[in-house]
């Protein structure tokens, strides 16, 4: 399973990249607005830090506008993937961008029919929003499972990118459901390392190593 970080924070992306487990980045207009920087400059810096796919979301609702933005984003860096919403306009834009070999991530996906549309149109990625479905009393992970099963059934090549993941259990369930990619907030990626037994075990091992070192030094000390 690939791990993407869902942020536009340079500090977070740099840290995740330094761990050696970062496969890509997803941004959205909310993340970008939070950084308060020029969009192009920010994305180019992100693309230079993380060589994997970096999703950049369009900021208009009409196909022509999305095509224009997508073409521009694709000139910013070779690893840019254009994010378009699963609307008729978004899918029209995807077809046009795909004809120019620009990869797209279809976002704001909340149902299996929407995911089938994305795959049929040739999306590189489809992004079901797990947390937002859960927030509304639906089962987000079940949607990821259903999309994976349907795609397998028809041999679609679109990669299932589980998005809107809010905690490590979402990541675990997305992996078990067969998602190709989990995109998660930096905090969640950090939490994946955590287990109380790791902390307790490490503390004991380090203490034992320090105690042995001290004993050896005492033995070596001249009397
Ligand atoms: O980028 C899309 C997505 O991952 C949003 O997550 O937590 O705002 O629903 P969230």
Boltz pocket constraint, residues with backbone or C-beta under 6 A from the ligand:
constraints:
  - pocket:
      binder: B
      contacts: [[A, 6], [A, 26], [A, 27], [A, 28], [A, 129], [A, 131], [A, 132], [A, 163], [A, 164], [A, 165], [A, 166], [A, 183]]
      max_distance: 6.0
